[in-house]
Amino acid sequence: MNSSDLSKIRTEYSGKPLTKDSVAGDPLTQFNIWMNEALAANANEPTAMVVSTVSERYTPSSRVVLLKGVDETGFVFFTNYESLKGKQVSQNRNVALLFFWPELERQVRIEGQIDKVTEAESYEYFSSRPYESQIGAWASKQSTPLRDRDELIEKFVEFLQMYPEGAVPLPPQWGGYRVKPISVEFWQGRESRLHDRIKYTLDDSSWKTEILSP
Ligand SMILES: Cc1cc2nc3c(=O)[nH]c(=O)nc-3n(C[C@H](O)[C@H](O)[C@H](O)COP(=O)(O)O)c2cc1C
């Protein structure tokens, strides 16, 4: 098959029903149930999520990052604060997150507002990363143009010499963000394209659910 035959690709979905009665009362509990099922199913990169941001001129931009924590306060990931996403969220705090677990025929869409985590929280995670990843965070000016790959390697070696293992400080431009959800939608693939969708929306600090057409 070549790419001109893309229209012939059809996957039939056959997931278990997702109903208002079977879902948890809040989306974080429901998310944890689905994340645990994705982990149990050995889904590929289960913590990978697309983060979409918008600039102050409403130009959207998406990229994959890894989820590093989730609880009732939100969804946490780590990055470079001076990257494109960092610049965009400093202009507009509205973001969207998207998980796709093809092995389970499931998608989760999250919309909410983003804030930086505390420096202590960033440091705690940073210090748990492998030494080379810590050095990489110093060496990479994420999303800025490079002359060539050698320029990056030279920076990496420079910082390896500057900071010995076990003594790498937290780079000031590196840290975490937490996305506090205001809506979370769970999508389950079903037969004949009659998929199930349940959307939670925050309404006066309590979660209401509704069923959406597929
Ligand atoms: C599977 C996967 C995981 C990634 N995880 C992260 C991550 O946790 N943090 C991060 O900053 N970039 C991560 N990236 C790289 C981003 O997708 C992106 O290239 C980078 O953050 C720069 O994005 P920006 O220019 O939009 O800010 C990951 C990419 C992939 C494909």
The ligand as an SDF file (V2000), in Angstrom:
LIG
                    3D

 31 33  0  0  0  0  0  0  0  0999 V2000
    7.4860   10.7810   22.8450 C   0  0  0  0  0  0  0  0  0  0  0  0
    7.9610   12.1980   23.0550 C   0  0  0  0  0  0  0  0  0  0  0  0
    8.1120   12.6830   24.3530 C   0  0  0  0  0  0  0  0  0  0  0  0
    8.5290   13.9970   24.5710 C   0  0  0  0  0  0  0  0  0  0  0  0
    8.5950   14.4640   25.8450 N   0  0  0  0  0  0  0  0  0  0  0  0
    8.9220   15.7630   26.0680 C   0  0  0  0  0  0  0  0  0  0  0  0
    8.8570   16.3070   27.3840 C   0  0  0  0  0  0  0  0  0  0  0  0
    8.4670   15.6480   28.3730 O   0  0  0  0  0  0  0  0  0  0  0  0
    9.2290   17.6150   27.5460 N   0  0  0  0  0  0  0  0  0  0  0  0
    9.6200   18.3940   26.4800 C   0  0  0  0  0  0  0  0  0  0  0  0
    9.9470   19.5540   26.7080 O   0  0  0  0  0  0  0  0  0  0  0  0
    9.6480   17.9130   25.2230 N   0  0  0  0  0  0  0  0  0  0  0  0
    9.2990   16.6130   24.9880 C   0  0  0  0  0  0  0  0  0  0  0  0
    9.2980   16.1210   23.7010 N   0  0  0  0  0  0  0  0  0  0  0  0
    9.7090   17.0220   22.5950 C   0  0  0  0  0  0  0  0  0  0  0  0
    8.5450   17.9500   22.2200 C   0  0  0  0  0  0  0  0  0  0  0  0
    7.5990   17.2520   21.4320 O   0  0  0  0  0  0  0  0  0  0  0  0
    9.0180   19.2060   21.4520 C   0  0  0  0  0  0  0  0  0  0  0  0
    9.8220   18.8530   20.3640 O   0  0  0  0  0  0  0  0  0  0  0  0
    9.8010   20.1600   22.3560 C   0  0  0  0  0  0  0  0  0  0  0  0
    9.2640   20.2270   23.6580 O   0  0  0  0  0  0  0  0  0  0  0  0
    9.8160   21.5720   21.7630 C   0  0  0  0  0  0  0  0  0  0  0  0
    8.4960   22.0210   21.6280 O   0  0  0  0  0  0  0  0  0  0  0  0
    8.1190   23.5860   21.4380 P   0  0  0  0  0  0  0  0  0  0  0  0
    9.1030   24.1550   20.4440 O   0  0  0  0  0  0  0  0  0  0  0  0
    6.7340   23.5750   20.9020 O   0  0  0  0  0  0  0  0  0  0  0  0
    8.2060   24.2320   22.7720 O   0  0  0  0  0  0  0  0  0  0  0  0
    8.8620   14.8200   23.4590 C   0  0  0  0  0  0  0  0  0  0  0  0
    8.6890   14.3340   22.1520 C   0  0  0  0  0  0  0  0  0  0  0  0
    8.2330   13.0520   21.9600 C   0  0  0  0  0  0  0  0  0  0  0  0
    8.0000   12.5720   20.5390 C   0  0  0  0  0  0  0  0  0  0  0  0
  1  2  1  0
  2  3  1  0
  2 30  2  0
  3  4  2  0
  4  5  1  0
  4 28  1  0
  5  6  2  0
  6  7  1  0
  6 13  1  0
  7  8  2  0
  7  9  1  0
  9 10  1  0
 10 11  2  0
 10 12  1  0
 12 13  2  0
 13 14  1  0
 14 15  1  0
 14 28  1  0
 15 16  1  0
 16 17  1  0
 16 18  1  0
 18 19  1  0
 18 20  1  0
 20 21  1  0
 20 22  1  0
 22 23  1  0
 23 24  1  0
 24 25  2  0
 24 26  1  0
 24 27  1  0
 28 29  2  0
 29 30  1  0
 30 31  1  0
M  END
$$$$
